[in-house]
Amino acid sequence: KASQLGKIAGCQVLEGTIHRNHKIRLVRDGETIWKGSIASIKREANDVREVNAGVECGILLEGQNAIEVGDHIQAYEIVYKAQEL
């Protein structure tokens, strides 16, 4: 817990890559309890843009402090494609 920022989730990336601009789903007991954005990602006290699989990091979620041990953070990216005729 950081007094000025709120709760920072200590995480390990299991698969893929998490980028700072990804959207986040906070999942507890198989149920999505929050959706939002990443405020910051830190690796060894340094601010980073992305974290790869197998690496530990700290993630601060924008506007969310109800993180508990055992919660899962799922990162996803929204991609818009131009419509073709």
Buried (B, 14 or more C-beta within 10 A) or exposed (E): EEEEEBBBBEBEBEEEEBBBEBEBBBBBEEEEBBEEEBBBBBEEEEEBEBBEEEBEBBBBBEEBEEBEEEBEBBBEEEEEEEEEE
